């Protein structure tokens, strides 16, 4: 079900050479001491949004897999609830970011030139 989301071309992500990338959660990006001491990496806004979309898709796939495993009886309820809550939080974050981007675009569109 979630695989159809991967075909969205607007969120194409380029992989870095060494497989490292910025953390997607705001707490680990802005609040981490390791992030503050690391050398600044220049990533484009679209790459960061692409990474966040990839992480959200991964969370949804994990929740879907946990739900299916629960139906089969191989996963306990706690793991399913954790996976679904994580996926829900990722989806709500993605929706909030989308709403902010649309609002910013509409504000720019209303500006007089």
TORKOL-996194 format. One record per atom (N, C-alpha, C, O): atom name; x, y, z; residue in one letter; residue number from 1. Coordinates in pm, whole numbers, plus 50000, padded with zeros to 5 digits. Layout:
N
PT/CA/X/Y/Z/a/NUM
...
//
This chain:
113
PT/N/50080/49881/50000/x/1
PT/CA/50000/50000/50000/x/1
PT/C/50085/50126/50000/x/1
PT/O/50057/50220/49925/x/1
PT/N/50187/50129/50083/x/2
PT/CA/50270/50246/50097/x/2
PT/C/50368/50259/49980/x/2
PT/O/50420/50368/49956/x/2
PT/N/50394/50151/49908/x/3
PT/CA/50491/50156/49798/x/3
PT/C/50452/50255/49690/x/3
PT/O/50540/50306/49620/x/3
PT/N/50324/50285/49675/x/4
PT/CA/50281/50380/49574/x/4
PT/C/50333/50520/49603/x/4
PT/O/50348/50600/49511/x/4
PT/N/50359/50552/49728/x/5
PT/CA/50408/50684/49765/x/5
PT/C/50551/50703/49716/x/5
PT/O/50592/50816/49689/x/5
PT/N/50628/50595/49705/x/6
PT/CA/50767/50607/49663/x/6
PT/C/50782/50662/49523/x/6
PT/O/50889/50713/49489/x/6
PT/N/50678/50653/49441/x/7
PT/CA/50690/50699/49303/x/7
PT/C/50674/50850/49290/x/7
PT/O/50682/50902/49178/x/7
PT/N/50654/50921/49399/x/8
PT/CA/50640/51066/49393/x/8
PT/C/50774/51126/49354/x/8
PT/O/50872/51110/49426/x/8
PT/N/50778/51194/49242/x/9
PT/CA/50903/51248/49190/x/9
PT/C/50949/51374/49260/x/9
PT/O/51067/51409/49250/x/9
PT/N/50861/51444/49329/x/10
PT/CA/50899/51569/49393/x/10
PT/C/50993/51548/49510/x/10
PT/O/51061/51642/49551/x/10
PT/N/50998/51428/49565/x/11
PT/CA/51081/51402/49680/x/11
PT/C/51195/51308/49646/x/11
PT/O/51228/51219/49724/x/11
PT/N/51257/51327/49529/x/12
PT/CA/51371/51242/49496/x/12
PT/C/51487/51277/49588/x/12
PT/O/51516/51394/49613/x/12
PT/N/51552/51174/49637/x/13
PT/CA/51658/51193/49736/x/13
PT/C/51789/51142/49678/x/13
PT/O/51795/51032/49622/x/13
PT/N/51892/51222/49691/x/14
PT/CA/52024/51177/49648/x/14
PT/C/52096/51121/49768/x/14
PT/O/52097/51183/49875/x/14
PT/N/52156/51007/49752/x/15
PT/CA/52228/50942/49862/x/15
PT/C/52367/51002/49871/x/15
PT/O/52431/51028/49769/x/15
PT/N/52412/51024/49991/x/16
PT/CA/52546/51077/50010/x/16
PT/C/52647/50965/49993/x/16
PT/O/52613/50847/50003/x/16
PT/N/52770/51002/49966/x/17
PT/CA/52872/50904/49932/x/17
PT/C/52898/50803/50042/x/17
PT/O/52917/50685/50014/x/17
PT/N/52899/50846/50165/x/18
PT/CA/52932/50755/50273/x/18
PT/C/52809/50699/50343/x/18
PT/O/52822/50630/50444/x/18
PT/N/52690/50727/50293/x/19
PT/CA/52569/50673/50352/x/19
PT/C/52521/50747/50475/x/19
PT/O/52427/50703/50541/x/19
PT/N/52584/50858/50507/x/20
PT/CA/52539/50934/50623/x/20
PT/C/52443/51042/50577/x/20
PT/O/52452/51091/50464/x/20
PT/N/52352/51078/50665/x/21
PT/CA/52260/51187/50633/x/21
PT/C/52217/51252/50761/x/21
PT/O/52239/51199/50870/x/21
PT/N/52156/51366/50748/x/22
PT/CA/52111/51439/50866/x/22
PT/C/51994/51368/50930/x/22
PT/O/51915/51304/50861/x/22
PT/N/51983/51379/51060/x/23
PT/CA/51870/51320/51131/x/23
PT/C/51744/51397/51096/x/23
PT/O/51748/51518/51073/x/23
PT/N/51631/51325/51091/x/24
PT/CA/51509/51389/51046/x/24
PT/C/51432/51456/51158/x/24
PT/O/51352/51546/51130/x/24
PT/N/51451/51417/51279/x/25
PT/CA/51374/51479/51385/x/25
PT/C/51437/51610/51426/x/25
PT/O/51560/51622/51430/x/25
PT/N/51354/51706/51457/x/26
PT/CA/51406/51839/51491/x/26
PT/C/51483/51836/51621/x/26
PT/O/51575/51916/51638/x/26
PT/N/51449/51748/51712/x/27
PT/CA/51521/51746/51839/x/27
PT/C/51663/51697/51820/x/27
PT/O/51754/51747/51887/x/27
PT/N/51685/51600/51731/x/28
PT/CA/51821/51553/51712/x/28
PT/C/51902/51646/51624/x/28
PT/O/52025/51649/51635/x/28
PT/N/51837/51723/51537/x/29
PT/CA/51909/51815/51451/x/29
PT/C/51948/51940/51528/x/29
PT/O/52061/51986/51517/x/29
PT/N/51857/51997/51607/x/30
PT/CA/51882/52123/51672/x/30
PT/C/51930/52108/51816/x/30
PT/O/51996/52199/51868/x/30
PT/N/51899/51998/51882/x/31
PT/CA/51931/51987/52022/x/31
PT/C/52050/51900/52053/x/31
PT/O/52091/51894/52170/x/31
PT/N/52108/51834/51958/x/32
PT/CA/52216/51742/51983/x/32
PT/C/52350/51813/51993/x/32
PT/O/52380/51901/51913/x/32
PT/N/52428/51775/52092/x/33
PT/CA/52561/51833/52107/x/33
PT/C/52653/51787/51995/x/33
PT/O/52740/51861/51951/x/33
PT/N/52633/51664/51948/x/34
PT/CA/52716/51612/51839/x/34
PT/C/52688/51688/51711/x/34
PT/O/52779/51711/51631/x/34
PT/N/52564/51728/51690/x/35
PT/CA/52530/51803/51570/x/35
PT/C/52592/51943/51575/x/35
PT/O/52627/51999/51472/x/35
PT/N/52605/51997/51696/x/36
PT/CA/52662/52130/51709/x/36
PT/C/52813/52129/51685/x/36
PT/O/52867/52227/51634/x/36
PT/N/52881/52020/51720/x/37
PT/CA/53026/52014/51703/x/37
PT/C/53067/51962/51567/x/37
PT/O/53182/51979/51526/x/37
PT/N/52976/51897/51495/x/38
PT/CA/53009/51842/51364/x/38
PT/C/53025/51955/51263/x/38
PT/O/52970/52064/51279/x/38
PT/N/53102/51927/51159/x/39
PT/CA/53122/52025/51053/x/39
PT/C/52989/52046/50981/x/39
PT/O/52916/51950/50956/x/39
PT/N/52956/52171/50949/x/40
PT/CA/52828/52197/50883/x/40
PT/C/52824/52134/50744/x/40
PT/O/52919/52143/50667/x/40
PT/N/52713/52069/50716/x/41
PT/CA/52694/52007/50585/x/41
PT/C/52595/52092/50507/x/41
PT/O/52494/52137/50562/x/41
PT/N/52623/52114/50383/x/42
PT/CA/52531/52194/50303/x/42
PT/C/52441/52100/50224/x/42
PT/O/52483/52032/50131/x/42
PT/N/52315/52100/50264/x/43
PT/CA/52213/52023/50195/x/43
PT/C/52106/52119/50150/x/43
PT/O/52079/52219/50216/x/43
PT/N/52046/52090/50039/x/44
PT/CA/51940/52177/49991/x/44
PT/C/51811/52150/50068/x/44
PT/O/51794/52045/50131/x/44
PT/N/51722/52246/50062/x/45
PT/CA/51593/52234/50129/x/45
PT/C/51517/52114/50076/x/45
PT/O/51453/52042/50153/x/45
PT/N/51522/52092/49946/x/46
PT/CA/51450/51979/49887/x/46
PT/C/51510/51846/49932/x/46
PT/O/51436/51748/49948/x/46
PT/N/51641/51840/49954/x/47
PT/CA/51703/51716/50001/x/47
PT/C/51660/51685/50145/x/47
PT/O/51635/51570/50179/x/47
PT/N/51651/51789/50227/x/48
PT/CA/51607/51768/50364/x/48
PT/C/51461/51724/50368/x/48
PT/O/51426/51633/50443/x/48
PT/N/51376/51787/50286/x/49
PT/CA/51237/51745/50280/x/49
PT/C/51225/51604/50224/x/49
PT/O/51140/51526/50267/x/49
PT/N/51311/51571/50129/x/50
PT/CA/51311/51435/50074/x/50
PT/C/51348/51331/50178/x/50
PT/O/51288/51224/50184/x/50
PT/N/51449/51363/50260/x/51
PT/CA/51488/51273/50369/x/51
PT/C/51375/51254/50469/x/51
PT/O/51350/51143/50516/x/51
PT/N/51308/51364/50501/x/52
PT/CA/51197/51355/50595/x/52
PT/C/51083/51272/50536/x/52
PT/O/51019/51195/50608/x/52
PT/N/51056/51288/50407/x/53
PT/CA/50952/51208/50343/x/53
PT/C/50989/51061/50340/x/53
PT/O/50904/50974/50361/x/53
PT/N/51116/51032/50315/x/54
PT/CA/51162/50894/50315/x/54
PT/C/51148/50831/50453/x/54
PT/O/51107/50716/50465/x/54
PT/N/51182/50907/50557/x/55
PT/CA/51167/50858/50693/x/55
PT/C/51021/50834/50728/x/55
PT/O/50987/50736/50795/x/55
PT/N/50932/50924/50683/x/56
PT/CA/50789/50907/50710/x/56
PT/C/50736/50783/50639/x/56
PT/O/50655/50708/50695/x/56
PT/N/50780/50762/50516/x/57
PT/CA/50737/50643/50442/x/57
PT/C/50787/50517/50511/x/57
PT/O/50714/50418/50522/x/57
PT/N/50912/50521/50559/x/58
PT/CA/50966/50406/50632/x/58
PT/C/50887/50376/50758/x/58
PT/O/50863/50259/50790/x/58
PT/N/50847/50481/50830/x/59
PT/CA/50767/50461/50952/x/59
PT/C/50632/50400/50919/x/59
PT/O/50582/50314/50992/x/59
PT/N/50572/50444/50808/x/60
PT/CA/50442/50388/50768/x/60
PT/C/50454/50243/50725/x/60
PT/O/50368/50160/50755/x/60
PT/N/50562/50211/50654/x/61
PT/CA/50585/50072/50614/x/61
PT/C/50607/49983/50736/x/61
PT/O/50556/49871/50742/x/61
PT/N/50682/50034/50834/x/62
PT/CA/50707/49958/50956/x/62
PT/C/50576/49933/51031/x/62
PT/O/50553/49824/51082/x/62
PT/N/50490/50035/51038/x/63
PT/CA/50361/50020/51106/x/63
PT/C/50272/49921/51032/x/63
PT/O/50202/49841/51094/x/63
PT/N/50274/49928/50901/x/64
PT/CA/50194/49835/50822/x/64
PT/C/50243/49691/50841/x/64
PT/O/50163/49599/50856/x/64
PT/N/50375/49673/50840/x/65
PT/CA/50431/49540/50863/x/65
PT/C/50401/49487/51001/x/65
PT/O/50371/49369/51018/x/65
PT/N/50408/49575/51102/x/66
PT/CA/50376/49534/51239/x/66
PT/C/50229/49495/51251/x/66
PT/O/50195/49400/51321/x/66
PT/N/50143/49568/51183/x/67
PT/CA/49999/49535/51186/x/67
PT/C/49973/49399/51123/x/67
PT/O/49894/49320/51175/x/67
PT/N/50038/49373/51011/x/68
PT/CA/50020/49243/50945/x/68
PT/C/50077/49131/51031/x/68
PT/O/50017/49024/51042/x/68
PT/N/50193/49156/51092/x/69
PT/CA/50251/49055/51182/x/69
PT/C/50161/49030/51303/x/69
PT/O/50153/48918/51352/x/69
PT/N/50094/49135/51350/x/70
PT/CA/50001/49119/51462/x/70
PT/C/49881/49033/51423/x/70
PT/O/49834/48952/51502/x/70
PT/N/49833/49052/51302/x/71
PT/CA/49721/48970/51253/x/71
PT/C/49764/48824/51245/x/71
PT/O/49686/48734/51274/x/71
PT/N/49889/48801/51204/x/72
PT/CA/49941/48664/51196/x/72
PT/C/49970/48606/51333/x/72
PT/O/49982/48485/51348/x/72
PT/N/49981/48693/51435/x/73
PT/CA/50007/48648/51571/x/73
PT/C/50154/48639/51606/x/73
PT/O/50189/48574/51704/x/73
PT/N/50241/48702/51528/x/74
PT/CA/50384/48695/51554/x/74
PT/C/50440/48817/51625/x/74
PT/O/50557/48818/51664/x/74
PT/N/50359/48920/51645/x/75
PT/CA/50404/49043/51710/x/75
PT/C/50307/49077/51823/x/75
PT/O/50186/49058/51811/x/75
PT/N/50362/49128/51932/x/76
PT/CA/50274/49164/52042/x/76
PT/C/50210/49301/52017/x/76
PT/O/50253/49376/51930/x/76
PT/N/50108/49330/52093/x/77
PT/CA/50029/49451/52073/x/77
PT/C/50110/49577/52100/x/77
PT/O/50090/49678/52032/x/77
PT/N/50198/49573/52195/x/78
PT/CA/50277/49692/52230/x/78
PT/C/50362/49739/52113/x/78
PT/O/50370/49859/52087/x/78
PT/N/50426/49647/52042/x/79
PT/CA/50509/49683/51927/x/79
PT/C/50423/49744/51815/x/79
PT/O/50466/49838/51748/x/79
PT/N/50303/49690/51797/x/80
PT/CA/50214/49742/51694/x/80
PT/C/50171/49885/51729/x/80
PT/O/50172/49973/51643/x/80
PT/N/50134/49906/51855/x/81
PT/CA/50091/50039/51898/x/81
PT/C/50205/50140/51884/x/81
PT/O/50183/50252/51838/x/81
PT/N/50325/50102/51922/x/82
PT/CA/50440/50192/51909/x/82
PT/C/50465/50228/51762/x/82
PT/O/50489/50344/51730/x/82
PT/N/50461/50129/51675/x/83
PT/CA/50486/50154/51532/x/83
PT/C/50378/50242/51471/x/83
PT/O/50407/50332/51393/x/83
PT/N/50253/50217/51507/x/84
PT/CA/50143/50296/51452/x/84
PT/C/50147/50439/51505/x/84
PT/O/50122/50533/51430/x/84
PT/N/50179/50456/51633/x/85
PT/CA/50188/50591/51689/x/85
PT/C/50303/50669/51625/x/85
PT/O/50290/50788/51599/x/85
PT/N/50416/50603/51600/x/86
PT/CA/50529/50667/51533/x/86
PT/C/50491/50709/51392/x/86
PT/O/50524/50819/51348/x/86
PT/N/50421/50621/51320/x/87
PT/CA/50377/50652/51184/x/87
PT/C/50277/50768/51184/x/87
PT/O/50281/50854/51096/x/87
PT/N/50188/50768/51282/x/88
PT/CA/50090/50877/51291/x/88
PT/C/50158/51011/51317/x/88
PT/O/50120/51112/51259/x/88
PT/N/50258/51011/51405/x/89
PT/CA/50331/51133/51434/x/89
PT/C/50407/51182/51311/x/89
PT/O/50410/51302/51283/x/89
PT/N/50467/51090/51237/x/90
PT/CA/50538/51128/51114/x/90
PT/C/50442/51186/51010/x/90
PT/O/50475/51284/50943/x/90
PT/N/50325/51125/50998/x/91
PT/CA/50227/51174/50901/x/91
PT/C/50174/51311/50942/x/91
PT/O/50159/51398/50856/x/91
PT/N/50147/51332/51069/x/92
PT/CA/50100/51463/51114/x/92
PT/C/50206/51570/51094/x/92
PT/O/50173/51684/51061/x/92
PT/N/50332/51535/51114/x/93
PT/CA/50441/51630/51090/x/93
PT/C/50449/51666/50942/x/93
PT/O/50465/51782/50907/x/93
PT/N/50438/51565/50856/x/94
PT/CA/50443/51590/50712/x/94
PT/C/50326/51678/50667/x/94
PT/O/50344/51766/50583/x/94
PT/N/50209/51656/50722/x/95
PT/CA/50092/51736/50687/x/95
PT/C/50111/51880/50736/x/95
PT/O/50076/51975/50665/x/95
PT/N/50166/51898/50856/x/96
PT/CA/50189/52033/50909/x/96
PT/C/50290/52108/50823/x/96
PT/O/50272/52227/50795/x/96
PT/N/50396/52039/50781/x/97
PT/CA/50496/52104/50694/x/97
PT/C/50434/52141/50560/x/97
PT/O/50458/52249/50507/x/97
PT/N/50355/52050/50505/x/98
PT/CA/50287/52079/50378/x/98
PT/C/50198/52202/50391/x/98
PT/O/50197/52288/50303/x/98
PT/N/50123/52210/50500/x/99
PT/CA/50034/52324/50521/x/99
PT/C/50112/52455/50531/x/99
PT/O/50070/52557/50478/x/99
PT/N/50226/52451/50600/x/100
PT/CA/50309/52572/50612/x/100
PT/C/50367/52613/50478/x/100
PT/O/50373/52733/50448/x/100
PT/N/50408/52518/50396/x/101
PT/CA/50463/52549/50264/x/101
PT/C/50355/52609/50175/x/101
PT/O/50380/52706/50103/x/101
PT/N/50235/52552/50179/x/102
PT/CA/50125/52605/50098/x/102
PT/C/50089/52745/50144/x/102
PT/O/50064/52832/50060/x/102
PT/N/50084/52768/50274/x/103
PT/CA/50053/52901/50326/x/103
PT/C/50159/53002/50283/x/103
PT/O/50125/53114/50244/x/103
PT/N/50285/52964/50290/x/104
PT/CA/50393/53054/50247/x/104
PT/C/50381/53084/50097/x/104
PT/O/50402/53198/50055/x/104
PT/N/50349/52983/50018/x/105
PT/CA/50333/53005/49874/x/105
PT/C/50218/53101/49846/x/105
PT/O/50230/53190/49762/x/105
PT/N/50107/53084/49917/x/106
PT/CA/49993/53172/49895/x/106
PT/C/50025/53316/49937/x/106
PT/O/49980/53410/49872/x/106
PT/N/50101/53332/50043/x/107
PT/CA/50143/53466/50085/x/107
PT/C/50230/53532/49979/x/107
PT/O/50214/53650/49948/x/107
PT/N/50323/53455/49924/x/108
PT/CA/50410/53509/49818/x/108
PT/C/50328/53542/49694/x/108
PT/O/50353/53643/49628/x/108
PT/N/50230/53456/49662/x/109
PT/CA/50147/53480/49544/x/109
PT/C/50062/53607/49558/x/109
PT/O/50029/53670/49458/x/109
PT/N/50027/53644/49681/x/110
PT/CA/49945/53764/49704/x/110
PT/C/50026/53893/49703/x/110
PT/O/49969/54002/49697/x/110
PT/N/50158/53883/49708/x/111
PT/CA/50241/54003/49711/x/111
PT/C/50230/54078/49578/x/111
PT/O/50225/54019/49470/x/111
PT/N/50228/54209/49590/x/112
PT/CA/50225/54290/49469/x/112
PT/C/50367/54317/49422/x/112
PT/O/50457/54344/49501/x/112
PT/N/50382/54308/49292/x/113
PT/CA/50516/54327/49234/x/113
PT/C/50527/54467/49177/x/113
PT/O/50632/54504/49124/x/113
//
